[in-house]
């Protein structure tokens, strides 16, 4: 995975994509991100941005997910992931751009 600020096409060979073009990013957030309402807050933010996808806890204490929608909305969501909700202590966000899968909303929390 690459840093959340990484640019590249949504599976288009690394070419920049237009801001409104559909994009998909698989992400992983590390730090103090479990037990602080991170997943629910992420789902609320993603839905506010009109994104589809999902988020879940991992056994290693990180949070992972996938977000799909307008490229600029996915980028805004990844910026939010670097902050998270007030109680979160985000240490890092990794994101990997993928080809859009046509996933529909709403964005959801997986258990």
OpenMM code with the backbone's topology and positions (N, CA, C; nanometers):
from openmm import Vec3, app, unit

residues = "UNK UNK UNK UNK UNK UNK UNK UNK UNK UNK UNK UNK UNK UNK UNK UNK UNK UNK UNK UNK UNK UNK UNK UNK UNK UNK UNK UNK UNK UNK UNK UNK UNK UNK UNK UNK UNK UNK UNK UNK UNK UNK UNK UNK UNK UNK UNK UNK UNK UNK UNK UNK UNK UNK UNK UNK UNK UNK UNK UNK UNK UNK UNK UNK UNK UNK UNK UNK UNK UNK UNK UNK UNK UNK UNK UNK UNK UNK UNK UNK UNK UNK UNK UNK UNK UNK UNK UNK UNK UNK UNK UNK UNK UNK UNK UNK UNK UNK UNK UNK UNK UNK UNK UNK UNK UNK UNK UNK UNK UNK UNK".split()
positions = [
    Vec3(0.0845, -0.1173, 0.0000),
    Vec3(0.0000, 0.0000, 0.0000),
    Vec3(0.0888, 0.1231, 0.0000),
    Vec3(0.0323, 0.2301, -0.0452),
    Vec3(0.1062, 0.3554, -0.0490),
    Vec3(0.0435, 0.4544, 0.0466),
    Vec3(0.1087, 0.5661, 0.0691),
    Vec3(0.0561, 0.6688, 0.1583),
    Vec3(-0.0750, 0.7241, 0.1074),
    Vec3(-0.1564, 0.7764, 0.1974),
    Vec3(-0.2884, 0.8258, 0.1615),
    Vec3(-0.2813, 0.9421, 0.0642),
    Vec3(-0.1726, 1.0119, 0.0598),
    Vec3(-0.1607, 1.1230, -0.0314),
    Vec3(-0.1167, 1.0797, -0.1692),
    Vec3(-0.0938, 0.9508, -0.1881),
    Vec3(-0.0453, 0.9011, -0.3165),
    Vec3(-0.1489, 0.9264, -0.4240),
    Vec3(-0.1010, 0.9632, -0.5406),
    Vec3(-0.1899, 0.9891, -0.6522),
    Vec3(-0.1698, 0.8795, -0.7546),
    Vec3(-0.2601, 0.8659, -0.8374),
    Vec3(-0.2529, 0.7651, -0.9419),
    Vec3(-0.3934, 0.7309, -0.9815),
    Vec3(-0.4084, 0.6809, -1.0982),
    Vec3(-0.5416, 0.6501, -1.1471),
    Vec3(-0.6034, 0.5369, -1.0693),
    Vec3(-0.7343, 0.5335, -1.0675),
    Vec3(-0.8059, 0.4249, -1.0024),
    Vec3(-0.7898, 0.2984, -1.0825),
    Vec3(-0.6669, 0.2456, -1.0886),
    Vec3(-0.6390, 0.1261, -1.1644),
    Vec3(-0.6035, 0.1566, -1.3085),
    Vec3(-0.5839, 0.2842, -1.3416),
    Vec3(-0.5589, 0.3240, -1.4787),
    Vec3(-0.4132, 0.3395, -1.5124),
    Vec3(-0.3265, 0.2566, -1.4582),
    Vec3(-0.1866, 0.2602, -1.4948),
    Vec3(-0.1084, 0.3731, -1.4311),
    Vec3(-0.1583, 0.4298, -1.3212),
    Vec3(-0.0843, 0.5335, -1.2509),
    Vec3(-0.1050, 0.6727, -1.3063),
    Vec3(-0.1949, 0.6911, -1.4013),
    Vec3(-0.2223, 0.8229, -1.4553),
    Vec3(-0.3179, 0.8963, -1.3639),
    Vec3(-0.3001, 1.0280, -1.3457),
    Vec3(-0.3937, 1.1023, -1.2611),
    Vec3(-0.5353, 1.0934, -1.3164),
    Vec3(-0.6314, 1.0849, -1.2269),
    Vec3(-0.7715, 1.0786, -1.2669),
    Vec3(-0.8369, 1.2140, -1.2401),
    Vec3(-0.9387, 1.2471, -1.3157),
    Vec3(-1.0132, 1.3702, -1.2939),
    Vec3(-1.0784, 1.3649, -1.1558),
    Vec3(-1.0926, 1.4814, -1.0929),
    Vec3(-1.1437, 1.4889, -0.9564),
    Vec3(-1.2791, 1.4210, -0.9391),
    Vec3(-1.3700, 1.4335, -1.0362),
    Vec3(-1.5024, 1.3749, -1.0235),
    Vec3(-1.5118, 1.2330, -1.0752),
    Vec3(-1.4041, 1.1814, -1.1348),
    Vec3(-1.4046, 1.0448, -1.1872),
    Vec3(-1.4225, 0.9460, -1.0726),
    Vec3(-1.4806, 0.8321, -1.1023),
    Vec3(-1.5012, 0.7296, -0.9995),
    Vec3(-1.3674, 0.6670, -0.9618),
    Vec3(-1.3485, 0.6443, -0.8332),
    Vec3(-1.2236, 0.5886, -0.7817),
    Vec3(-1.2551, 0.4955, -0.6655),
    Vec3(-1.1574, 0.4114, -0.6324),
    Vec3(-1.1716, 0.3166, -0.5213),
    Vec3(-1.0372, 0.3063, -0.4514),
    Vec3(-1.0400, 0.3127, -0.3189),
    Vec3(-0.9168, 0.3004, -0.2408),
    Vec3(-0.9378, 0.1994, -0.1292),
    Vec3(-0.8416, 0.1109, -0.1145),
    Vec3(-0.8361, 0.0184, -0.0015),
    Vec3(-0.7434, 0.0845, 0.1001),
    Vec3(-0.7853, 0.0932, 0.2262),
    Vec3(-0.7071, 0.1672, 0.3245),
    Vec3(-0.6901, 0.0891, 0.4542),
    Vec3(-0.5855, 0.1259, 0.5271),
    Vec3(-0.5565, 0.0679, 0.6593),
    Vec3(-0.5081, 0.1808, 0.7486),
    Vec3(-0.5677, 0.1902, 0.8680),
    Vec3(-0.5363, 0.2960, 0.9636),
    Vec3(-0.4771, 0.2316, 1.0882),
    Vec3(-0.3616, 0.2814, 1.1318),
    Vec3(-0.2952, 0.2268, 1.2505),
    Vec3(-0.2907, 0.3305, 1.3610),
    Vec3(-0.2696, 0.2820, 1.4821),
    Vec3(-0.2623, 0.3679, 1.5995),
    Vec3(-0.3698, 0.3275, 1.6986),
    Vec3(-0.4112, 0.4208, 1.7810),
    Vec3(-0.5185, 0.3971, 1.8774),
    Vec3(-0.6514, 0.4231, 1.8092),
    Vec3(-0.6965, 0.3253, 1.7273),
    Vec3(-0.8152, 0.3459, 1.6452),
    Vec3(-0.9274, 0.2453, 1.6726),
    Vec3(-0.9083, 0.1590, 1.7715),
    Vec3(-1.0163, 0.0690, 1.8106),
    Vec3(-1.0653, 0.1095, 1.9482),
    Vec3(-1.1954, 0.0966, 1.9692),
    Vec3(-1.2546, 0.1330, 2.0979),
    Vec3(-1.2719, 0.2826, 2.1153),
    Vec3(-1.2628, 0.3581, 2.0056),
    Vec3(-1.2760, 0.5045, 2.0123),
    Vec3(-1.3803, 0.5558, 1.9132),
    Vec3(-1.4664, 0.4646, 1.8650),
    Vec3(-1.5752, 0.4999, 1.7739),
    Vec3(-1.5239, 0.5341, 1.6336),
    Vec3(-1.4068, 0.4807, 1.5971),
    Vec3(-1.3473, 0.5119, 1.4670),
    Vec3(-1.4323, 0.4584, 1.3516),
    Vec3(-1.4707, 0.3319, 1.3572),
    Vec3(-1.5457, 0.2725, 1.2445),
    Vec3(-1.6775, 0.3442, 1.2205),
    Vec3(-1.7541, 0.3672, 1.3252),
    Vec3(-1.8841, 0.4340, 1.3091),
    Vec3(-1.8655, 0.5760, 1.2571),
    Vec3(-1.7665, 0.6465, 1.3102),
    Vec3(-1.7396, 0.7828, 1.2639),
    Vec3(-1.6954, 0.7831, 1.1174),
    Vec3(-1.6147, 0.6836, 1.0788),
    Vec3(-1.5704, 0.6729, 0.9397),
    Vec3(-1.6899, 0.6480, 0.8484),
    Vec3(-1.7811, 0.5624, 0.8899),
    Vec3(-1.8999, 0.5346, 0.8089),
    Vec3(-1.9855, 0.6597, 0.7944),
    Vec3(-2.0011, 0.7340, 0.9010),
    Vec3(-2.0792, 0.8582, 0.8941),
    Vec3(-2.0147, 0.9579, 0.7981),
    Vec3(-1.8833, 0.9722, 0.8051),
    Vec3(-1.8124, 1.0646, 0.7159),
    Vec3(-1.8211, 1.0176, 0.5716),
    Vec3(-1.8015, 0.8893, 0.5470),
    Vec3(-1.8087, 0.8355, 0.4115),
    Vec3(-1.9482, 0.8549, 0.3530),
    Vec3(-2.0502, 0.8292, 0.4310),
    Vec3(-2.1872, 0.8483, 0.3825),
    Vec3(-2.2154, 0.9959, 0.3567),
    Vec3(-2.1627, 1.0842, 0.4406),
    Vec3(-2.1783, 1.2284, 0.4181),
    Vec3(-2.1170, 1.2682, 0.2843),
    Vec3(-2.0062, 1.2026, 0.2487),
    Vec3(-1.9368, 1.2310, 0.1230),
    Vec3(-1.9959, 1.1556, 0.0037),
    Vec3(-2.0959, 1.0708, 0.0278),
    Vec3(-2.1601, 0.9964, -0.0798),
    Vec3(-2.0824, 0.8751, -0.1268),
    Vec3(-2.0010, 0.8172, -0.0384),
    Vec3(-1.9177, 0.7026, -0.0757),
    Vec3(-1.9849, 0.5699, -0.0413),
    Vec3(-1.9476, 0.4687, -0.1145),
    Vec3(-1.9852, 0.3309, -0.0853),
    Vec3(-1.8624, 0.2628, -0.0260),
    Vec3(-1.8825, 0.1495, 0.0379),
    Vec3(-1.7695, 0.0735, 0.0903),
    Vec3(-1.7980, 0.0187, 0.2274),
    Vec3(-1.6896, -0.0106, 0.2970),
    Vec3(-1.7025, -0.0731, 0.4288),
    Vec3(-1.5752, -0.0520, 0.5096),
    Vec3(-1.5884, -0.0718, 0.6402),
    Vec3(-1.4760, -0.0578, 0.7321),
    Vec3(-1.4900, -0.1641, 0.8403),
    Vec3(-1.3750, -0.2148, 0.8890),
    Vec3(-1.3796, -0.3169, 0.9944),
    Vec3(-1.2517, -0.3116, 1.0764),
    Vec3(-1.2584, -0.3675, 1.1973),
    Vec3(-1.1410, -0.3825, 1.2823),
    Vec3(-1.0605, -0.5024, 1.2355),
    Vec3(-0.9295, -0.4935, 1.2553),
    Vec3(-0.8404, -0.6075, 1.2295),
    Vec3(-0.7875, -0.6569, 1.3636),
    Vec3(-0.7480, -0.7822, 1.3677),
    Vec3(-0.6983, -0.8429, 1.4911),
    Vec3(-0.5728, -0.7735, 1.5425),
    Vec3(-0.4956, -0.7083, 1.4544),
    Vec3(-0.3716, -0.6418, 1.4965),
    Vec3(-0.3941, -0.5033, 1.5574),
    Vec3(-0.5212, -0.4618, 1.5734),
    Vec3(-0.5515, -0.3326, 1.6346),
    Vec3(-0.5725, -0.2205, 1.5346),
    Vec3(-0.5524, -0.2479, 1.4070),
    Vec3(-0.5748, -0.1461, 1.3045),
    Vec3(-0.7189, -0.1537, 1.2546),
    Vec3(-0.7540, -0.0594, 1.1692),
    Vec3(-0.8844, -0.0550, 1.1042),
    Vec3(-0.8577, -0.0570, 0.9549),
    Vec3(-0.9366, -0.1346, 0.8802),
    Vec3(-0.9182, -0.1404, 0.7355),
    Vec3(-1.0520, -0.1272, 0.6666),
    Vec3(-1.0452, -0.0906, 0.5394),
    Vec3(-1.1688, -0.0800, 0.4636),
    Vec3(-1.1431, -0.0465, 0.3192),
    Vec3(-1.2522, -0.0202, 0.2505),
    Vec3(-1.2479, 0.0202, 0.1111),
    Vec3(-1.3531, 0.1291, 0.0932),
    Vec3(-1.3182, 0.2310, 0.0146),
    Vec3(-1.4102, 0.3413, -0.0132),
    Vec3(-1.4153, 0.3631, -0.1635),
    Vec3(-1.5367, 0.3824, -0.2167),
    Vec3(-1.5538, 0.4019, -0.3599),
    Vec3(-1.6546, 0.5125, -0.3859),
    Vec3(-1.6210, 0.5959, -0.4827),
    Vec3(-1.7091, 0.7049, -0.5215),
    Vec3(-1.6313, 0.8043, -0.6045),
    Vec3(-1.6756, 0.9280, -0.6061),
    Vec3(-1.6051, 1.0329, -0.6797),
    Vec3(-1.4633, 1.0467, -0.6244),
    Vec3(-1.3666, 1.0608, -0.7136),
    Vec3(-1.2249, 1.0671, -0.6736),
    Vec3(-1.2006, 1.1730, -0.5666),
    Vec3(-1.2549, 1.2927, -0.5835),
    Vec3(-1.2322, 1.3981, -0.4852),
    Vec3(-1.2935, 1.3632, -0.3499),
    Vec3(-1.4062, 1.2910, -0.3487),
    Vec3(-1.4682, 1.2494, -0.2228),
    Vec3(-1.3842, 1.1416, -0.1544),
    Vec3(-1.3284, 1.0489, -0.2313),
    Vec3(-1.2418, 0.9455, -0.1727),
    Vec3(-1.1176, 1.0116, -0.1135),
    Vec3(-1.0594, 1.1079, -0.1840),
    Vec3(-0.9423, 1.1790, -0.1312),
    Vec3(-0.9769, 1.2546, -0.0030),
    Vec3(-1.0943, 1.3192, 0.0009),
    Vec3(-1.1380, 1.3897, 0.1225),
    Vec3(-1.1558, 1.2914, 0.2376),
    Vec3(-1.2109, 1.1739, 0.2087),
    Vec3(-1.2291, 1.0721, 0.3119),
    Vec3(-1.0948, 1.0255, 0.3673),
    Vec3(-0.9972, 1.0028, 0.2810),
    Vec3(-0.8645, 0.9605, 0.3274),
    Vec3(-0.7983, 1.0689, 0.4125),
    Vec3(-0.8221, 1.1944, 0.3798),
    Vec3(-0.7718, 1.3036, 0.4663),
    Vec3(-0.8380, 1.2961, 0.6032),
    Vec3(-0.9698, 1.2713, 0.6062),
    Vec3(-1.0405, 1.2569, 0.7332),
    Vec3(-0.9824, 1.1392, 0.8123),
    Vec3(-0.9501, 1.0298, 0.7435),
    Vec3(-0.8959, 0.9109, 0.8103),
    Vec3(-0.7682, 0.9432, 0.8875),
    Vec3(-0.6911, 1.0392, 0.8411),
    Vec3(-0.5678, 1.0775, 0.9113),
    Vec3(-0.5951, 1.1437, 1.0456),
    Vec3(-0.7145, 1.1991, 1.0622),
    Vec3(-0.7543, 1.2617, 1.1893),
    Vec3(-0.8402, 1.1664, 1.2711),
    Vec3(-0.9479, 1.1162, 1.2071),
    Vec3(-1.0421, 1.0296, 1.2761),
    Vec3(-1.1259, 1.1065, 1.3760),
    Vec3(-1.2016, 1.0366, 1.4583),
    Vec3(-1.2838, 1.1013, 1.5608),
    Vec3(-1.1950, 1.1565, 1.6725),
    Vec3(-1.2507, 1.2421, 1.7578),
    Vec3(-1.1694, 1.3091, 1.8605),
    Vec3(-1.0851, 1.2178, 1.9495),
    Vec3(-1.1356, 1.1010, 1.9878),
    Vec3(-1.0618, 1.0136, 2.0794),
    Vec3(-0.9551, 0.9283, 2.0097),
    Vec3(-0.9544, 0.9273, 1.8773),
    Vec3(-0.8580, 0.8442, 1.8038),
    Vec3(-0.7177, 0.9032, 1.8106),
    Vec3(-0.6199, 0.8146, 1.8032),
    Vec3(-0.4789, 0.8537, 1.7972),
    Vec3(-0.4205, 0.7867, 1.6729),
    Vec3(-0.4422, 0.8502, 1.5583),
    Vec3(-0.4001, 0.7928, 1.4312),
    Vec3(-0.2492, 0.8077, 1.4156),
    Vec3(-0.1830, 0.6962, 1.3897),
    Vec3(-0.0382, 0.6984, 1.3647),
    Vec3(-0.0063, 0.6937, 1.2167),
    Vec3(-0.0898, 0.6282, 1.1384),
    Vec3(-0.0628, 0.6189, 0.9957),
    Vec3(-0.1830, 0.5738, 0.9167),
    Vec3(-0.1847, 0.6135, 0.7908),
    Vec3(-0.2879, 0.5702, 0.6967),
    Vec3(-0.2173, 0.5249, 0.5699),
    Vec3(-0.2453, 0.4037, 0.5287),
    Vec3(-0.1943, 0.3514, 0.4019),
    Vec3(-0.3140, 0.3365, 0.3093),
    Vec3(-0.2963, 0.3708, 0.1835),
    Vec3(-0.4049, 0.3563, 0.0868),
    Vec3(-0.3499, 0.3034, -0.0439),
    Vec3(-0.4263, 0.2185, -0.1057),
    Vec3(-0.3905, 0.1615, -0.2355),
    Vec3(-0.5087, 0.1840, -0.3289),
    Vec3(-0.4828, 0.2506, -0.4405),
    Vec3(-0.5875, 0.2772, -0.5384),
    Vec3(-0.6143, 0.1517, -0.6194),
    Vec3(-0.7421, 0.1251, -0.6431),
    Vec3(-0.7859, 0.0098, -0.7207),
    Vec3(-0.8833, 0.0555, -0.8280),
    Vec3(-0.9073, -0.0304, -0.9227),
    Vec3(-1.0095, -0.0016, -1.0232),
    Vec3(-1.1463, -0.0021, -0.9553),
    Vec3(-1.2325, 0.0935, -0.9857),
    Vec3(-1.3671, 0.0940, -0.9275),
    Vec3(-1.4390, -0.0366, -0.9573),
    Vec3(-1.5145, -0.0853, -0.8594),
    Vec3(-1.5855, -0.2121, -0.8733),
    Vec3(-1.7352, -0.1912, -0.8929),
    Vec3(-1.7789, -0.0648, -0.8930),
    Vec3(-1.9212, -0.0368, -0.9087),
    Vec3(-2.0011, -0.0640, -0.7828),
    Vec3(-1.9325, -0.0630, -0.6691),
    Vec3(-1.9975, -0.0899, -0.5409),
    Vec3(-2.0957, 0.0221, -0.5084),
    Vec3(-2.2140, -0.0165, -0.4622),
    Vec3(-2.3141, 0.0817, -0.4234),
    Vec3(-2.3164, 0.1044, -0.2746),
    Vec3(-2.3748, 0.2149, -0.2332),
    Vec3(-2.3809, 0.2517, -0.0921),
    Vec3(-2.4968, 0.1814, -0.0224),
    Vec3(-2.5155, 0.2094, 0.1015),
    Vec3(-2.4367, 0.3017, 0.1806),
    Vec3(-2.3053, 0.2384, 0.2303),
    Vec3(-2.2166, 0.3222, 0.2769),
    Vec3(-2.0927, 0.2777, 0.3399),
    Vec3(-2.1330, 0.2125, 0.4720),
    Vec3(-2.0714, 0.1009, 0.5067),
    Vec3(-2.1169, 0.0264, 0.6249),
    Vec3(-2.0012, -0.0187, 0.7144),
    Vec3(-2.0359, -0.0453, 0.8382),
    Vec3(-1.9431, -0.1005, 0.9351),
    Vec3(-1.9611, -0.2508, 0.9361),
    Vec3(-1.8496, -0.3226, 0.9205),
    Vec3(-1.8536, -0.4689, 0.9306),
    Vec3(-1.8027, -0.5094, 1.0673),
    Vec3(-1.8603, -0.6116, 1.1207),
    Vec3(-1.8200, -0.6619, 1.2536),
    Vec3(-1.7138, -0.7665, 1.2400),
] * unit.nanometer
topology = app.Topology()
chain = topology.addChain("A")
for resn in residues:
    res = topology.addResidue(resn, chain)
    for name in ("N", "CA", "C"):
        topology.addAtom(name, app.Element.getBySymbol(name[0]), res)
